[in-house]
Amino acid sequence: MAEQEPKLDPFKPAQPQIPGVPKNSASASGNNGGLQELFRQPQILLGTLGVLAFLIGGSVWWWSRASAKSTSDSDSARANLSAGVTPASAPPPTVPVGPGVIGTTDEVSKIWSSKRFDFTDPDTKLVFPAMVVHLPRGGYWGFSLREPFGGCRLEYVTDLARLKNYYGVESDHPMVGDPCDASVFDLLKYGPTRDNVVVRGAIVHGTALRPPIAIEIKIDGNRIVAARRE
């Protein structure tokens, strides 16, 4: 009896035939592979989505932290500026102000050591820079760092090489210099003022008109007191 061709159902199209593969094997393999893909693909998709969600969440968290810190720093900086505060700057050094106690003998215990202070003129109420120096014979000499007849500021020169190179004076001890006109005053000598009053700090070089303005220094125990200006 001749083999009859199977009837084709128009609502169930025939599966394609793969050469060398039996129909039953291809059908079984195709059905099993499809089921496996259905179960496998959702897991891969969910895993990928999870990794992306983690990366996006971490990026958002980092950005929000950086933004909050930047905003906080900006607010703090604006608050400091409005209050007149400069965060990076240190407070200016303070110096004692006379008349009165401006230091101790322990601070200037070595010969030729010195200390800066300010002095208020009782008559004019003006404050000017001053200095006290420990002299070789145990005395203390105070003087104004403001030039007597001008606006230049005097300097206490302990660098003997600077005395020679800048002022043109060779010396074995510190002196006071006027950098504006290169005048030099010797602390170990006395010289006259314009009123013929003799004070310490004779002019040994330059065109200065008189020694630096003296400030009377008194010792009370171990305290150094700037009493009055000449």
C-alpha positions in Angstrom: 0.0 0.0 0.0 1.3 3.4 -0.9 2.3 5.7 1.9 -0.2 8.6 2.2 1.0 12.1 2.6 -0.2 13.7 5.9 -2.9 16.2 5.6 -1.9 19.8 6.2 -3.7 21.8 8.7 -3.9 25.4 7.4 -4.0 26.7 11.0 -0.9 24.7 12.1 1.9 25.4 9.5 4.6 22.7 9.2 7.9 23.2 11.0 10.9 23.7 8.7 12.9 20.6 8.1 16.7 20.9 8.9 18.8 18.7 6.6 20.3 15.7 8.4 18.2 16.2 11.6 15.2 13.9 12.2 11.9 15.7 12.4 11.2 14.5 15.9 14.7 15.5 17.2 14.4 18.9 15.6 11.0 19.4 17.1 12.0 18.2 20.5 15.2 20.2 20.5 13.5 23.3 19.3 10.8 23.0 22.0 13.3 22.4 24.8 15.7 25.2 23.6 12.8 27.6 23.5 11.8 26.8 27.0 15.3 27.1 28.3 15.7 30.5 26.6 12.5 31.7 28.2 13.8 30.7 31.6 17.3 31.9 31.0 16.8 35.4 29.4 14.8 36.9 32.3 17.5 36.1 34.7 20.2 37.7 32.6 18.0 40.7 32.0 17.3 41.1 35.7 20.9 40.8 36.6 22.0 43.4 34.1 19.3 45.8 35.3 20.4 45.2 38.9 24.0 46.2 38.0 22.9 49.3 36.1 20.7 50.3 39.0 23.6 49.9 41.5 25.9 52.0 39.3 23.3 54.7 38.7 22.4 54.8 42.4 26.1 55.1 43.5 26.7 57.9 41.0 23.7 59.8 42.3 24.8 59.3 45.9 28.3 60.5 45.2 27.1 63.6 43.2 24.6 64.5 46.0 27.4 64.3 48.6 29.8 66.4 46.5 27.1 69.0 45.8 26.1 69.2 49.5 29.8 69.7 50.5 30.3 72.3 47.9 27.2 74.2 49.0 28.2 73.9 52.6 31.7 75.3 51.9 30.3 78.1 49.8 27.8 79.0 52.6 30.6 79.0 55.1 32.9 81.1 53.0 30.0 83.7 52.4 29.3 83.7 56.1 33.0 84.4 56.9 33.2 87.1 54.4 30.0 88.8 55.7 31.5 88.7 59.2 34.8 90.1 58.0 36.7 86.8 58.8 39.5 85.5 56.5 39.8 81.8 57.3 43.3 81.3 55.8 44.8 84.3 57.5 46.5 84.3 60.9 45.8 87.0 63.4 48.4 89.8 63.2 51.2 89.6 65.9 50.6 91.9 68.8 53.2 94.1 70.5 53.1 95.7 73.9 52.2 99.4 74.1 53.8 102.0 76.4 53.9 104.0 78.5 53.9 101.0 80.9 55.4 97.5 81.0 56.5 96.4 77.6 58.4 93.2 78.5 60.7 91.4 80.9 64.4 91.2 81.3 64.3 87.5 80.5 63.1 88.3 77.0 66.2 90.4 76.3 68.7 88.6 78.5 71.5 88.5 75.9 73.7 91.4 75.0 72.4 93.2 71.9 69.1 91.4 72.1 66.1 93.6 71.4 62.3 93.8 71.6 59.7 95.7 69.6 57.0 97.7 71.2 54.7 100.7 70.4 54.7 103.9 72.3 51.8 106.4 72.7 52.8 110.0 72.8 50.9 111.5 75.8 50.6 114.9 74.2 49.6 114.0 70.6 48.1 110.5 71.4 49.9 109.3 68.3 51.3 105.7 68.4 54.7 105.1 66.9 57.0 102.0 66.7 59.8 101.7 69.2 62.5 99.3 70.4 64.4 98.5 73.5 68.0 97.1 73.3 70.1 95.4 75.9 73.5 97.1 75.9 76.8 95.5 76.7 77.2 97.1 80.2 73.9 96.0 81.4 71.8 99.0 80.5 68.7 99.2 78.3 68.2 101.8 75.7 64.8 102.6 74.3 64.3 104.7 71.1 61.7 105.5 68.5 61.9 103.8 65.2 60.4 106.8 63.5 62.9 109.1 61.9 63.0 112.4 63.9 62.5 114.7 60.9 60.8 112.6 58.2 58.7 109.6 57.5 61.3 106.9 57.2 61.4 104.0 59.6 64.7 103.2 61.3 66.1 99.7 61.6 68.1 97.9 64.2 70.9 96.3 62.1 72.5 93.2 63.7 73.8 92.0 60.3 77.3 93.4 60.2 77.6 92.5 56.5 74.5 94.7 55.8 76.1 97.5 57.7 79.1 97.3 55.5 77.5 96.6 52.1 74.5 98.8 52.3 75.5 101.6 54.7 79.2 101.5 54.1 80.1 101.2 57.8 82.4 98.6 59.3 81.5 97.7 62.9 82.0 95.0 65.4 78.6 95.5 67.0 75.0 96.3 65.9 73.9 99.8 65.1 70.8 101.7 64.0 70.4 102.6 60.4 68.2 105.0 58.4 67.6 103.1 55.0 66.3 106.3 53.4 69.5 108.3 53.6 72.0 105.6 54.8 72.7 107.4 58.1 74.0 105.2 60.9 73.8 105.7 64.6 76.2 104.2 67.2 74.4 102.9 70.3 77.6 103.1 72.3 78.2 106.8 71.7 76.4 110.0 72.6 75.5 112.9 70.3 73.7 116.2 70.5 70.2 117.0 69.4 69.3 120.3 67.8 68.6 121.7 71.3 72.2 120.7 72.3 70.8 117.9 74.5 73.2 114.9 74.5 71.5 111.5 73.9 72.6 108.1 73.0 73.0 107.1 69.4 75.7 109.5 67.9 75.7 109.9 64.1 78.7 108.1 62.7 77.7 108.1 59.0 75.3 110.0 56.8 73.4 113.3 56.8 71.0 112.8 59.7 70.3 115.9 61.9 70.3 114.2 65.3 70.3 110.8 67.1 67.0 108.8 67.3 64.4 110.1 69.7 65.0 108.4 73.1 62.5 106.7 75.3 63.3 106.5 79.0 63.5 102.8 80.1 63.1 101.8 83.8 63.6 98.3 85.3 61.1 97.2 88.0 62.2 93.8 89.2 62.3 91.8 86.0 59.8 94.1 84.2 60.9 96.6 81.6 58.9 99.8 81.7 58.8 102.4 78.9 58.3 105.5 81.0 58.4 108.5 78.7 59.9 109.9 75.5 62.5 112.7 75.6 
